[in-house]
Amino acid sequence: METEWLRTFIKTENFREVAEKCFVMQSTVTKHIQHLEKALQTQLFDRHGKQVKLNSVGAHFLTHAENINYKVTIKSQNGSCYIQYFSF
């Protein structure tokens, strides 16, 4: 899942708007979130009916995901790109 999707969700709190702004289908966003939560074995969002909000675990994950993304970007700007696997 793109960290941009999470940042967009924080601004809009709406998966449909995330899909529109990030040029993907809403079902794609939903499936990525479900797979991510399953892989992490935790919920990143609090769901109350149709209302969805990023919870404290999701906010913590976003901070780390952006940090990882930043490190990879910095590394690739120095001319050598690498992929490192992190366990959350």
N, C-alpha and C positions, 0 to 999 in steps of 0.2 A: 504494500500500500504506500502510496506517495505521501510524504509528510505534508505536501501542499494540500492534499485532501483534508487532513486533520486541521491545518491552519484555517482553511476555508470553512470547515464545519464550525470551528470556534466562533468565527465571525457571523455565520448565518444560522447555526443550529438547525440545519435542514439538509437532509441527504439529497433531496431533489435539486436544491440550489448548488450543492457541491458538484453534482453530476453535470449540471448545466455550465457552471463556471470553469470546470476542469475538462469539459468536452468528452465526457464518458457517460455511459448509461447508468442510471440509478441502480440497477440490479448489479452492475459491476462493483460499484462502491459498497453496496450491502454485502456482497459475497466476500470482498476483500476484508471487510471489517470482521465478518464471521470467521474467516480463516485465521486472521490475526489473533482474535480473541481465543480461538481454539488452540492455536500454537502457544500462546502465552499462558493459557489455562486461567484466564481471568477476564472479567468484563472491563472494558475501557469506557463504557457509556452507561449512564443510568437511564433506564427506559421506563416511562410511565405512560402507558397507552401509546398515543402517537407522538408524545413529547420525548425527545432524546437530548441528553446533556452529557458532555464529557465529564467523567468523574475524576477524582484525585489520582487514581491509578493511571487513567488515560492522559492526564496532564503531565504526570511524571514520565510516562512512556514518551510522550511527544518531545519533552525536553531532551531526553537521551537520544531519540531518533534524529532530532535536528543537530545535536552535537556530533553524532556519527556522520551524518550527511555533510556537515561542515568540515570534519577532518578529512573525509574522502575528497571533497572539493579542493581543499588546501593542498592535499597530496598530489592531486592530478594537475593542479596549477604549477607545481614544481617540476613537471615533466615526467613524473613516474606515477602511474595510476596503479592502485592495488585494491584488492577486495579482501576484506577481513571479516570473518564470521563472528558475530557476537551472540551470546546467549543471554536472554533476558529473564 
